[in-house]
Amino acid sequence: MKSLRKHLLLWLVPVFLAAAVISVVCSYYMFGSMVSWFMEKQMQVLAESHTVETIGPPTLRPVTDHHVEKGATIVQIWDGQGGLLTSSYPALAVPLQAADGFQEVKIGSQRWRIYSVHTPGRTVQAIQNAEFRVHDINKQALQAGLPIALLIPISAVILWFAIRVALRRLETVA
């Protein structure tokens, strides 16, 4: 019976562990994609909400270094001729992007995710630190996968006991 128990464990534990690892990896990837999608939708809504032309110069709430480190989205508003009207974080000189949509730009040592929307009289760019995005996505995805990872050893112990109980009945029959 010990040989049968060992044989079952040698087959079932690796299959079980492979399924658990695949589950964790898939959860990590799917949750990361979901968080990234949500962040990008926020950038789009923010940029598009500033496309309406105003009388006089537009006003934006200023963003501090602390806010930028915490993932704040910076807004830049450009006029129809490509002149910068205002920026919520003037310390960052992000160039005007020629195309609508998402781009990634490296400025100095940092990468920035930019969403641009062009209208006839104005261009609005929503900008977020790409390293913050990656860090936040990794953190959130790992937290989502943590319960699965914690269940792996618990489930392995339950599997071991289940095999033991099942084989004990077989020993009784034998």
N, C-alpha and C positions, 0 to 999 in steps of 0.2 A: 504494500500500500504506500510505503514511503516513496518508492520509485514512481508510482502513479501520481502522487501528490507533487513530487518534484517536477515531473514531466508536465503536468497541468500548469504549475506556476511558471515554468520556463516558457510556456507558450502564451499563457494569458496575461502575465504581467507586462511583457514588452508590447503586446498589442494594446493593452489598456493604457500604458504610458504613452505610446505613439498617438493614440486617439486623444489623450489629454493634452499633449503638446500641440497637436494640430488644432485643437479647440482653442487653446490659449493664443496661438499665433493668429488664427482667424479672428478671434475676438479683438485682439490688439489692432490688427489691420482695419477691421470694419469700424471699430470705435474711433480710431485715428482718422479715418476718412470722414466719419460723421462730424467730428469736432472741427476738422479743416473746412468742410462744407459749411458748417454753421458760421465759422469765423468769416468766411468769404461772403456769405449772404449778408452779414452785418456790414461789412465794408461796402458792398454794393448799395445797400439801402442808405447808408450814411452819405456816400458820394452822390447818389441820385437825389437825395433830399436837398442838396445844395445847388442843383443845376438851375433853379429858377432865378432869373436875374432880379436884382434888387435895385432900388433907387439909392444911389450913393454906394460907398464901398461896403462890401459885406463884412459882417463881424463874426468872428469865431471865438469860442472859448479857448483861452491859452492852455497848452499842455506843458507840464513840467518834465524834467528828466526822470523824476520818480514815476510819473504816469507812463512814460515811454517804456521804462524798464518793466512795468507791470502789464504791458501789452496794450496800452491805449492806442487808438487809431488816430493818426494825424490827418488833418484835412488841409489841402492846398486848393485855392481857387485862382484860376488863371483867366485873363480876359481873352477875347476872340483873336487878338493879335499875338498871343503867347507871352504876355506880360503877367508876372505874378501879382495878383491883387492882394491876397492875404494868405497867411499860413497859421495854423494853430500851434506850430512849433517851428519858428523861424530859424532855430539853430541847425536844422537839418536842411541842407540844400539838395533836394531831390529834383532832378531835371524834369521838365515837361515831357511826358510820354506821348509819342505820336499816334499810337493806336489805342482804340477802346479795349477794355478788358483787363485781364491780369498780366502782370509782368513781374519779374524778380530782378532787382538791381543791386549791385554791390557798391556801396559808398564807404570809402575808407576800409575798415576791417569788418564792417557789418553788412549783412544782406537784408534787403527790405522787400516786402511783398506790396505791390502797388495795384490798385484798381483805378482805372481812368475812365471817365465818361465825358465825351465831347458833345457840346451843343453848338449851334451857330455862334452864340455870343460868349460862351464860357466853357472852360474845361475844369472839371473837379477831379482831384486825385485823393483817394483814401489810402493811407500808407500805414503798414504795421511791420514791426521788427520781425524778420523771418526766423531768427534764432529763438525769440520768445515763442513764436508759433510752434516750432518743432519741440521745444522744451515742454510747453503746455500740452501739446497733443500727446507726447510720450508719457507725461505724468498722468493725464486722464486715462489714456489707454491702459497703462500699467495698473492703475487702480481698478479699472473694469475687469482686467484679467486676474487680479489677485484672488478673488474668491475661487476661481477655477483652479488656480495653482495650489491653493490651500486644501482643496478637496482631493487632490491627487494622492497624497499620502494616506489620508483618511480612507479613501476608497480602496487603496491597495491593501490596507489592513482588513477592511471588510471583505474584500475578495479572498484574502488568505484564510480568514475564519470561515467563509462560506465553503471553500474547497475542503477545509478540514472537517466541517460538519457533514458535508455530503459524502466524503470518503469514510467517515466513521460509520455511517449507515451501511455503506458497501462492505466494510469490514465485518459488521454484525451479520449481514447476509452470508458472507463467505464463511 
